[in-house]
Amino acid sequence: MFESKEEYEKFLKDNVMSTKQAADYLGISRAGISYLVKEERLKPFYEQHNVRLFSKREIERYKKERDKE
């Protein structure tokens, strides 16, 4: 799928956000992200133990929706 490790890392950097990255981008706390997940306003694409990963598009979609309110 990826030609090199660098290409894979670029894909991750451009398309995936950790909980901390999402919280920083949205200007809220990590607890705020947990609340939004619990309320089903954000949906991680990966969740195991204490790790959640989000699609950058999902976070941007939520931000756009939130900022309209």
PDB file of N, CA, C and O in Angstrom:
ATOM      1  N   MET A   1       0.825  -1.197   0.000  1.00  0.00           N
ATOM      2  CA  MET A   1       0.000   0.000   0.000  1.00  0.00           C
ATOM      3  C   MET A   1       0.866   1.257   0.000  1.00  0.00           C
ATOM      4  O   MET A   1       0.591   2.202  -0.739  1.00  0.00           O
ATOM      5  N   PHE A   2       1.908   1.270   0.824  1.00  0.00           N
ATOM      6  CA  PHE A   2       2.807   2.420   0.880  1.00  0.00           C
ATOM      7  C   PHE A   2       4.162   2.007   0.322  1.00  0.00           C
ATOM      8  O   PHE A   2       4.638   0.896   0.559  1.00  0.00           O
ATOM      9  N   GLU A   3       4.760   2.907  -0.409  1.00  0.00           N
ATOM     10  CA  GLU A   3       6.046   2.622  -1.037  1.00  0.00           C
ATOM     11  C   GLU A   3       7.207   2.637  -0.044  1.00  0.00           C
ATOM     12  O   GLU A   3       8.223   1.974  -0.255  1.00  0.00           O
ATOM     13  N   SER A   4       7.049   3.395   1.036  1.00  0.00           N
ATOM     14  CA  SER A   4       8.145   3.503   1.998  1.00  0.00           C
ATOM     15  C   SER A   4       7.598   3.822   3.380  1.00  0.00           C
ATOM     16  O   SER A   4       6.432   4.181   3.540  1.00  0.00           O
ATOM     17  N   LYS A   5       8.452   3.685   4.354  1.00  0.00           N
ATOM     18  CA  LYS A   5       8.100   4.032   5.726  1.00  0.00           C
ATOM     19  C   LYS A   5       7.770   5.515   5.823  1.00  0.00           C
ATOM     20  O   LYS A   5       6.854   5.904   6.549  1.00  0.00           O
ATOM     21  N   GLU A   6       8.507   6.336   5.101  1.00  0.00           N
ATOM     22  CA  GLU A   6       8.281   7.787   5.121  1.00  0.00           C
ATOM     23  C   GLU A   6       6.899   8.139   4.565  1.00  0.00           C
ATOM     24  O   GLU A   6       6.212   9.017   5.088  1.00  0.00           O
ATOM     25  N   GLU A   7       6.503   7.436   3.493  1.00  0.00           N
ATOM     26  CA  GLU A   7       5.181   7.668   2.902  1.00  0.00           C
ATOM     27  C   GLU A   7       4.083   7.291   3.895  1.00  0.00           C
ATOM     28  O   GLU A   7       3.083   7.998   4.020  1.00  0.00           O
ATOM     29  N   TYR A   8       4.273   6.184   4.595  1.00  0.00           N
ATOM     30  CA  TYR A   8       3.325   5.741   5.609  1.00  0.00           C
ATOM     31  C   TYR A   8       3.237   6.748   6.754  1.00  0.00           C
ATOM     32  O   TYR A   8       2.141   7.088   7.201  1.00  0.00           O
ATOM     33  N   GLU A   9       4.376   7.222   7.224  1.00  0.00           N
ATOM     34  CA  GLU A   9       4.399   8.200   8.312  1.00  0.00           C
ATOM     35  C   GLU A   9       3.741   9.507   7.891  1.00  0.00           C
ATOM     36  O   GLU A   9       3.046  10.133   8.691  1.00  0.00           O
ATOM     37  N   LYS A  10       3.952   9.927   6.647  1.00  0.00           N
ATOM     38  CA  LYS A  10       3.308  11.143   6.144  1.00  0.00           C
ATOM     39  C   LYS A  10       1.789  10.962   6.106  1.00  0.00           C
ATOM     40  O   LYS A  10       1.042  11.869   6.471  1.00  0.00           O
ATOM     41  N   PHE A  11       1.340   9.789   5.662  1.00  0.00           N
ATOM     42  CA  PHE A  11      -0.087   9.504   5.633  1.00  0.00           C
ATOM     43  C   PHE A  11      -0.683   9.620   7.037  1.00  0.00           C
ATOM     44  O   PHE A  11      -1.721  10.254   7.226  1.00  0.00           O
ATOM     45  N   LEU A  12      -0.019   9.003   8.018  1.00  0.00           N
ATOM     46  CA  LEU A  12      -0.513   9.076   9.390  1.00  0.00           C
ATOM     47  C   LEU A  12      -0.549  10.511   9.886  1.00  0.00           C
ATOM     48  O   LEU A  12      -1.539  10.938  10.480  1.00  0.00           O
ATOM     49  N   LYS A  13       0.514  11.253   9.648  1.00  0.00           N
ATOM     50  CA  LYS A  13       0.587  12.647  10.101  1.00  0.00           C
ATOM     51  C   LYS A  13      -0.517  13.496   9.475  1.00  0.00           C
ATOM     52  O   LYS A  13      -1.079  14.371  10.134  1.00  0.00           O
ATOM     53  N   ASP A  14      -0.825  13.241   8.215  1.00  0.00           N
ATOM     54  CA  ASP A  14      -1.807  14.042   7.488  1.00  0.00           C
ATOM     55  C   ASP A  14      -3.250  13.626   7.745  1.00  0.00           C
ATOM     56  O   ASP A  14      -4.167  14.404   7.482  1.00  0.00           O
ATOM     57  N   ASN A  15      -3.474  12.400   8.258  1.00  0.00           N
ATOM     58  CA  ASN A  15      -4.837  11.870   8.321  1.00  0.00           C
ATOM     59  C   ASN A  15      -5.300  11.342   9.663  1.00  0.00           C
ATOM     60  O   ASN A  15      -6.480  11.030   9.820  1.00  0.00           O
ATOM     61  N   VAL A  16      -4.405  11.231  10.637  1.00  0.00           N
ATOM     62  CA  VAL A  16      -4.759  10.616  11.916  1.00  0.00           C
ATOM     63  C   VAL A  16      -4.391  11.554  13.062  1.00  0.00           C
ATOM     64  O   VAL A  16      -3.349  12.209  13.034  1.00  0.00           O
ATOM     65  N   MET A  17      -5.263  11.609  14.071  1.00  0.00           N
ATOM     66  CA  MET A  17      -5.005  12.417  15.255  1.00  0.00           C
ATOM     67  C   MET A  17      -5.202  11.575  16.502  1.00  0.00           C
ATOM     68  O   MET A  17      -6.139  10.783  16.597  1.00  0.00           O
ATOM     69  N   SER A  18      -4.306  11.762  17.451  1.00  0.00           N
ATOM     70  CA  SER A  18      -4.474  11.145  18.765  1.00  0.00           C
ATOM     71  C   SER A  18      -5.476  11.981  19.560  1.00  0.00           C
ATOM     72  O   SER A  18      -5.895  13.050  19.115  1.00  0.00           O
ATOM     73  N   THR A  19      -5.850  11.493  20.722  1.00  0.00           N
ATOM     74  CA  THR A  19      -6.753  12.258  21.580  1.00  0.00           C
ATOM     75  C   THR A  19      -6.146  13.612  21.929  1.00  0.00           C
ATOM     76  O   THR A  19      -6.834  14.631  21.886  1.00  0.00           O
ATOM     77  N   LYS A  20      -4.876  13.626  22.270  1.00  0.00           N
ATOM     78  CA  LYS A  20      -4.211  14.888  22.627  1.00  0.00           C
ATOM     79  C   LYS A  20      -4.170  15.839  21.436  1.00  0.00           C
ATOM     80  O   LYS A  20      -4.440  17.030  21.593  1.00  0.00           O
ATOM     81  N   GLN A  21      -3.840  15.341  20.265  1.00  0.00           N
ATOM     82  CA  GLN A  21      -3.798  16.193  19.076  1.00  0.00           C
ATOM     83  C   GLN A  21      -5.191  16.758  18.763  1.00  0.00           C
ATOM     84  O   GLN A  21      -5.329  17.935  18.429  1.00  0.00           O
ATOM     85  N   ALA A  22      -6.212  15.914  18.874  1.00  0.00           N
ATOM     86  CA  ALA A  22      -7.584  16.359  18.621  1.00  0.00           C
ATOM     87  C   ALA A  22      -7.999  17.415  19.638  1.00  0.00           C
ATOM     88  O   ALA A  22      -8.609  18.423  19.280  1.00  0.00           O
ATOM     89  N   ALA A  23      -7.667  17.184  20.906  1.00  0.00           N
ATOM     90  CA  ALA A  23      -8.004  18.152  21.956  1.00  0.00           C
ATOM     91  C   ALA A  23      -7.305  19.487  21.701  1.00  0.00           C
ATOM     92  O   ALA A  23      -7.926  20.544  21.816  1.00  0.00           O
ATOM     93  N   ASP A  24      -6.030  19.444  21.360  1.00  0.00           N
ATOM     94  CA  ASP A  24      -5.289  20.679  21.072  1.00  0.00           C
ATOM     95  C   ASP A  24      -5.900  21.408  19.878  1.00  0.00           C
ATOM     96  O   ASP A  24      -6.065  22.627  19.914  1.00  0.00           O
ATOM     97  N   TYR A  25      -6.231  20.676  18.834  1.00  0.00           N
ATOM     98  CA  TYR A  25      -6.812  21.265  17.622  1.00  0.00           C
ATOM     99  C   TYR A  25      -8.158  21.942  17.918  1.00  0.00           C
ATOM    100  O   TYR A  25      -8.466  23.007  17.381  1.00  0.00           O
ATOM    101  N   LEU A  26      -8.945  21.300  18.781  1.00  0.00           N
ATOM    102  CA  LEU A  26     -10.266  21.834  19.110  1.00  0.00           C
ATOM    103  C   LEU A  26     -10.236  22.844  20.252  1.00  0.00           C
ATOM    104  O   LEU A  26     -11.233  23.516  20.517  1.00  0.00           O
ATOM    105  N   GLY A  27      -9.091  22.951  20.929  1.00  0.00           N
ATOM    106  CA  GLY A  27      -8.983  23.890  22.040  1.00  0.00           C
ATOM    107  C   GLY A  27      -9.746  23.441  23.273  1.00  0.00           C
ATOM    108  O   GLY A  27     -10.276  24.263  24.021  1.00  0.00           O
ATOM    109  N   ILE A  28      -9.797  22.130  23.482  1.00  0.00           N
ATOM    110  CA  ILE A  28     -10.487  21.583  24.649  1.00  0.00           C
ATOM    111  C   ILE A  28      -9.549  20.594  25.345  1.00  0.00           C
ATOM    112  O   ILE A  28      -8.447  20.327  24.866  1.00  0.00           O
ATOM    113  N   SER A  29      -9.994  20.061  26.466  1.00  0.00           N
ATOM    114  CA  SER A  29      -9.181  19.097  27.215  1.00  0.00           C
ATOM    115  C   SER A  29      -9.382  17.683  26.671  1.00  0.00           C
ATOM    116  O   SER A  29     -10.288  17.425  25.879  1.00  0.00           O
ATOM    117  N   ARG A  30      -8.516  16.781  27.116  1.00  0.00           N
ATOM    118  CA  ARG A  30      -8.682  15.368  26.767  1.00  0.00           C
ATOM    119  C   ARG A  30      -9.990  14.837  27.351  1.00  0.00           C
ATOM    120  O   ARG A  30     -10.658  14.002  26.742  1.00  0.00           O
ATOM    121  N   ALA A  31     -10.345  15.327  28.535  1.00  0.00           N
ATOM    122  CA  ALA A  31     -11.630  14.931  29.137  1.00  0.00           C
ATOM    123  C   ALA A  31     -12.785  15.403  28.258  1.00  0.00           C
ATOM    124  O   ALA A  31     -13.810  14.730  28.152  1.00  0.00           O
ATOM    125  N   GLY A  32     -12.611  16.561  27.631  1.00  0.00           N
ATOM    126  CA  GLY A  32     -13.629  17.070  26.705  1.00  0.00           C
ATOM    127  C   GLY A  32     -13.808  16.141  25.521  1.00  0.00           C
ATOM    128  O   GLY A  32     -14.928  15.918  25.059  1.00  0.00           O
ATOM    129  N   ILE A  33     -12.709  15.602  25.033  1.00  0.00           N
ATOM    130  CA  ILE A  33     -12.784  14.629  23.925  1.00  0.00           C
ATOM    131  C   ILE A  33     -13.532  13.382  24.399  1.00  0.00           C
ATOM    132  O   ILE A  33     -14.393  12.863  23.688  1.00  0.00           O
ATOM    133  N   SER A  34     -13.204  12.908  25.588  1.00  0.00           N
ATOM    134  CA  SER A  34     -13.895  11.729  26.135  1.00  0.00           C
ATOM    135  C   SER A  34     -15.384  11.971  26.251  1.00  0.00           C
ATOM    136  O   SER A  34     -16.186  11.086  25.951  1.00  0.00           O
ATOM    137  N   TYR A  35     -15.761  13.163  26.685  1.00  0.00           N
ATOM    138  CA  TYR A  35     -17.176  13.522  26.794  1.00  0.00           C
ATOM    139  C   TYR A  35     -17.850  13.481  25.417  1.00  0.00           C
ATOM    140  O   TYR A  35     -18.948  12.942  25.274  1.00  0.00           O
ATOM    141  N   LEU A  36     -17.185  14.056  24.404  1.00  0.00           N
ATOM    142  CA  LEU A  36     -17.758  14.078  23.057  1.00  0.00           C
ATOM    143  C   LEU A  36     -17.908  12.667  22.490  1.00  0.00           C
ATOM    144  O   LEU A  36     -18.870  12.390  21.775  1.00  0.00           O
ATOM    145  N   VAL A  37     -16.972  11.780  22.800  1.00  0.00           N
ATOM    146  CA  VAL A  37     -17.085  10.388  22.368  1.00  0.00           C
ATOM    147  C   VAL A  37     -18.265   9.730  23.075  1.00  0.00           C
ATOM    148  O   VAL A  37     -19.066   9.040  22.445  1.00  0.00           O
ATOM    149  N   LYS A  38     -18.370   9.946  24.388  1.00  0.00           N
ATOM    150  CA  LYS A  38     -19.475   9.369  25.170  1.00  0.00           C
ATOM    151  C   LYS A  38     -20.825   9.841  24.644  1.00  0.00           C
ATOM    152  O   LYS A  38     -21.782   9.069  24.591  1.00  0.00           O
ATOM    153  N   GLU A  39     -20.897  11.109  24.256  1.00  0.00           N
ATOM    154  CA  GLU A  39     -22.137  11.686  23.733  1.00  0.00           C
ATOM    155  C   GLU A  39     -22.347  11.378  22.243  1.00  0.00           C
ATOM    156  O   GLU A  39     -23.327  11.822  21.645  1.00  0.00           O
ATOM    157  N   GLU A  40     -21.422  10.618  21.655  1.00  0.00           N
ATOM    158  CA  GLU A  40     -21.459  10.204  20.255  1.00  0.00           C
ATOM    159  C   GLU A  40     -21.407  11.383  19.277  1.00  0.00           C
ATOM    160  O   GLU A  40     -21.969  11.327  18.184  1.00  0.00           O
ATOM    161  N   ARG A  41     -20.726  12.439  19.691  1.00  0.00           N
ATOM    162  CA  ARG A  41     -20.526  13.578  18.800  1.00  0.00           C
ATOM    163  C   ARG A  41     -19.210  13.450  18.043  1.00  0.00           C
ATOM    164  O   ARG A  41     -19.010  14.094  17.014  1.00  0.00           O
ATOM    165  N   LEU A  42     -18.308  12.605  18.567  1.00  0.00           N
ATOM    166  CA  LEU A  42     -17.070  12.226  17.883  1.00  0.00           C
ATOM    167  C   LEU A  42     -16.975  10.715  17.922  1.00  0.00           C
ATOM    168  O   LEU A  42     -17.393  10.076  18.888  1.00  0.00           O
ATOM    169  N   LYS A  43     -16.421  10.149  16.858  1.00  0.00           N
ATOM    170  CA  LYS A  43     -16.273   8.693  16.804  1.00  0.00           C
ATOM    171  C   LYS A  43     -14.838   8.351  16.421  1.00  0.00           C
ATOM    172  O   LYS A  43     -14.407   8.639  15.304  1.00  0.00           O
ATOM    173  N   PRO A  44     -14.101   7.740  17.338  1.00  0.00           N
ATOM    174  CA  PRO A  44     -12.748   7.299  16.987  1.00  0.00           C
ATOM    175  C   PRO A  44     -12.825   6.116  16.020  1.00  0.00           C
ATOM    176  O   PRO A  44     -13.767   5.325  16.077  1.00  0.00           O
ATOM    177  N   PHE A  45     -11.841   5.999  15.139  1.00  0.00           N
ATOM    178  CA  PHE A  45     -11.832   4.835  14.256  1.00  0.00           C
ATOM    179  C   PHE A  45     -11.049   3.686  14.889  1.00  0.00           C
ATOM    180  O   PHE A  45     -11.123   2.547  14.426  1.00  0.00           O
ATOM    181  N   TYR A  46     -10.304   3.987  15.941  1.00  0.00           N
ATOM    182  CA  TYR A  46      -9.567   2.954  16.673  1.00  0.00           C
ATOM    183  C   TYR A  46      -9.663   3.278  18.145  1.00  0.00           C
ATOM    184  O   TYR A  46      -9.445   4.415  18.564  1.00  0.00           O
ATOM    185  N   GLU A  47      -9.994   2.254  18.933  1.00  0.00           N
ATOM    186  CA  GLU A  47     -10.098   2.463  20.376  1.00  0.00           C
ATOM    187  C   GLU A  47      -9.759   1.148  21.069  1.00  0.00           C
ATOM    188  O   GLU A  47     -10.439   0.137  20.891  1.00  0.00           O
ATOM    189  N   GLN A  48      -8.696   1.186  21.860  1.00  0.00           N
ATOM    190  CA  GLN A  48      -8.300   0.006  22.609  1.00  0.00           C
ATOM    191  C   GLN A  48      -7.553   0.453  23.847  1.00  0.00           C
ATOM    192  O   GLN A  48      -6.636   1.271  23.766  1.00  0.00           O
ATOM    193  N   HIS A  49      -7.942  -0.079  24.988  1.00  0.00           N
ATOM    194  CA  HIS A  49      -7.367   0.307  26.277  1.00  0.00           C
ATOM    195  C   HIS A  49      -7.505   1.823  26.436  1.00  0.00           C
ATOM    196  O   HIS A  49      -8.624   2.336  26.420  1.00  0.00           O
ATOM    197  N   ASN A  50      -6.415   2.538  26.587  1.00  0.00           N
ATOM    198  CA  ASN A  50      -6.462   3.996  26.755  1.00  0.00           C
ATOM    199  C   ASN A  50      -6.058   4.745  25.498  1.00  0.00           C
ATOM    200  O   ASN A  50      -5.699   5.921  25.567  1.00  0.00           O
ATOM    201  N   VAL A  51      -6.110   4.088  24.359  1.00  0.00           N
ATOM    202  CA  VAL A  51      -5.692   4.710  23.102  1.00  0.00           C
ATOM    203  C   VAL A  51      -6.898   4.911  22.194  1.00  0.00           C
ATOM    204  O   VAL A  51      -7.662   3.982  21.933  1.00  0.00           O
ATOM    205  N   ARG A  52      -7.050   6.133  21.724  1.00  0.00           N
ATOM    206  CA  ARG A  52      -8.075   6.447  20.727  1.00  0.00           C
ATOM    207  C   ARG A  52      -7.395   7.180  19.590  1.00  0.00           C
ATOM    208  O   ARG A  52      -6.572   8.069  19.803  1.00  0.00           O
ATOM    209  N   LEU A  53      -7.752   6.792  18.388  1.00  0.00           N
ATOM    210  CA  LEU A  53      -7.268   7.499  17.202  1.00  0.00           C
ATOM    211  C   LEU A  53      -8.473   7.979  16.413  1.00  0.00           C
ATOM    212  O   LEU A  53      -9.479   7.280  16.286  1.00  0.00           O
ATOM    213  N   PHE A  54      -8.345   9.194  15.885  1.00  0.00           N
ATOM    214  CA  PHE A  54      -9.423   9.829  15.146  1.00  0.00           C
ATOM    215  C   PHE A  54      -8.968  10.169  13.739  1.00  0.00           C
ATOM    216  O   PHE A  54      -7.803  10.488  13.504  1.00  0.00           O
ATOM    217  N   SER A  55      -9.891  10.095  12.825  1.00  0.00           N
ATOM    218  CA  SER A  55      -9.647  10.592  11.487  1.00  0.00           C
ATOM    219  C   SER A  55      -9.599  12.118  11.562  1.00  0.00           C
ATOM    220  O   SER A  55     -10.443  12.739  12.207  1.00  0.00           O
ATOM    221  N   LYS A  56      -8.622  12.708  10.912  1.00  0.00           N
ATOM    222  CA  LYS A  56      -8.538  14.169  10.889  1.00  0.00           C
ATOM    223  C   LYS A  56      -9.821  14.762  10.296  1.00  0.00           C
ATOM    224  O   LYS A  56     -10.282  15.815  10.734  1.00  0.00           O
ATOM    225  N   ARG A  57     -10.384  14.091   9.314  1.00  0.00           N
ATOM    226  CA  ARG A  57     -11.653  14.560   8.717  1.00  0.00           C
ATOM    227  C   ARG A  57     -12.772  14.594   9.745  1.00  0.00           C
ATOM    228  O   ARG A  57     -13.587  15.518   9.750  1.00  0.00           O
ATOM    229  N   GLU A  58     -12.817  13.587  10.621  1.00  0.00           N
ATOM    230  CA  GLU A  58     -13.846  13.532  11.666  1.00  0.00           C
ATOM    231  C   GLU A  58     -13.707  14.719  12.615  1.00  0.00           C
ATOM    232  O   GLU A  58     -14.703  15.336  12.993  1.00  0.00           O
ATOM    233  N   ILE A  59     -12.490  15.032  12.995  1.00  0.00           N
ATOM    234  CA  ILE A  59     -12.255  16.147  13.905  1.00  0.00           C
ATOM    235  C   ILE A  59     -12.593  17.465  13.212  1.00  0.00           C
ATOM    236  O   ILE A  59     -13.218  18.338  13.815  1.00  0.00           O
ATOM    237  N   GLU A  60     -12.190  17.615  11.963  1.00  0.00           N
ATOM    238  CA  GLU A  60     -12.505  18.837  11.211  1.00  0.00           C
ATOM    239  C   GLU A  60     -14.011  18.977  11.000  1.00  0.00           C
ATOM    240  O   GLU A  60     -14.543  20.085  11.066  1.00  0.00           O
ATOM    241  N   ARG A  61     -14.709  17.852  10.744  1.00  0.00           N
ATOM    242  CA  ARG A  61     -16.169  17.875  10.590  1.00  0.00           C
ATOM    243  C   ARG A  61     -16.821  18.385  11.866  1.00  0.00           C
ATOM    244  O   ARG A  61     -17.699  19.248  11.824  1.00  0.00           O
ATOM    245  N   TYR A  62     -16.388  17.847  12.999  1.00  0.00           N
ATOM    246  CA  TYR A  62     -16.956  18.272  14.271  1.00  0.00           C
ATOM    247  C   TYR A  62     -16.684  19.755  14.521  1.00  0.00           C
ATOM    248  O   TYR A  62     -17.581  20.483  14.947  1.00  0.00           O
ATOM    249  N   LYS A  63     -15.463  20.205  14.263  1.00  0.00           N
ATOM    250  CA  LYS A  63     -15.101  21.606  14.494  1.00  0.00           C
ATOM    251  C   LYS A  63     -15.969  22.528  13.652  1.00  0.00           C
ATOM    252  O   LYS A  63     -16.458  23.546  14.141  1.00  0.00           O
ATOM    253  N   LYS A  64     -16.159  22.175  12.401  1.00  0.00           N
ATOM    254  CA  LYS A  64     -16.994  22.989  11.504  1.00  0.00           C
ATOM    255  C   LYS A  64     -18.433  23.047  12.021  1.00  0.00           C
ATOM    256  O   LYS A  64     -19.055  24.109  12.040  1.00  0.00           O
ATOM    257  N   GLU A  65     -18.950  21.890  12.440  1.00  0.00           N
ATOM    258  CA  GLU A  65     -20.304  21.807  12.991  1.00  0.00           C
ATOM    259  C   GLU A  65     -20.422  22.641  14.277  1.00  0.00           C
ATOM    260  O   GLU A  65     -21.380  23.392  14.460  1.00  0.00           O
ATOM    261  N   ARG A  66     -19.432  22.493  15.155  1.00  0.00           N
ATOM    262  CA  ARG A  66     -19.429  23.213  16.426  1.00  0.00           C
ATOM    263  C   ARG A  66     -19.359  24.718  16.218  1.00  0.00           C
ATOM    264  O   ARG A  66     -20.056  25.477  16.891  1.00  0.00           O
ATOM    265  N   ASP A  67     -18.527  25.141  15.296  1.00  0.00           N
ATOM    266  CA  ASP A  67     -18.336  26.572  15.086  1.00  0.00           C
ATOM    267  C   ASP A  67     -19.533  27.248  14.438  1.00  0.00           C
ATOM    268  O   ASP A  67     -19.652  28.472  14.491  1.00  0.00           O
ATOM    269  N   LYS A  68     -20.431  26.463  13.821  1.00  0.00           N
ATOM    270  CA  LYS A  68     -21.655  27.020  13.255  1.00  0.00           C
ATOM    271  C   LYS A  68     -22.657  27.372  14.336  1.00  0.00           C
ATOM    272  O   LYS A  68     -23.494  28.255  14.151  1.00  0.00           O
ATOM    273  N   GLU A  69     -22.573  26.679  15.471  1.00  0.00           N
ATOM    274  CA  GLU A  69     -23.557  26.864  16.562  1.00  0.00           C
ATOM    275  C   GLU A  69     -23.409  28.178  17.250  1.00  0.00           C
ATOM    276  O   GLU A  69     -24.158  28.476  18.181  1.00  0.00           O
TER     277      GLU A  69
END
